[in-house]
């Protein structure tokens, strides 16, 4: 039996994002999201605990800027991001995406 470390269930999504880390930035695809984090499908190199900024435009045309730290990486496939400093407004937008399931 696998131990699930996530506090929130992630739902599949396909959001184009631009992310920026300490040494690099890249365009990529967010492939799942939850109120606690997301997975970024990107060949860009990141380090565990590296601070990352992510920007995307939702289907509602709302701009969303998220910040977090790299929880795990699977180079060259992508990395998991744990959200930090979420405002109520950003949390509501993420909940909207999770509720829509895309």
C-alpha positions, 0 to 999 in steps of 0.5 A, a space after each residue: 500500500 502506497 503512503 499518500 503524502 498529499 493533503 488534497 486530491 489533485 485533479 487533471 488539468 491542461 493549463 499553459 503556464 510560464 514558470 520562473 525559478 532561481 536560474 531559469 524560466 520556461 513555458 510549460 503545462 500544468 497537468 494537475 492541481 489541488 488547493 495545496 499544489 500542482 504538477 508542472 510538466 517541464 524539462 526545466 531543471 529545478 532543485 528541491 525546495 527551490 522557490 518558483 513563481 507560476 503564471 497562467 490565464 484561466 478559462 474565465 480569463 482571470 490571471 493567476 500568479 502562484 508561488 511555491 516551492 518544489 516538493 519533488 522533481 522528475 527530471 526531465 518530466 517535470 516537478 511538483 509544486 507546493 503552494 505558498 502565500 496563497 491569498 483568499 482570492 488565489 485560493 478561490 481561483 484554484 478551487 474554481 479550477 479544481 471544481 471544473 476539473 480542467 
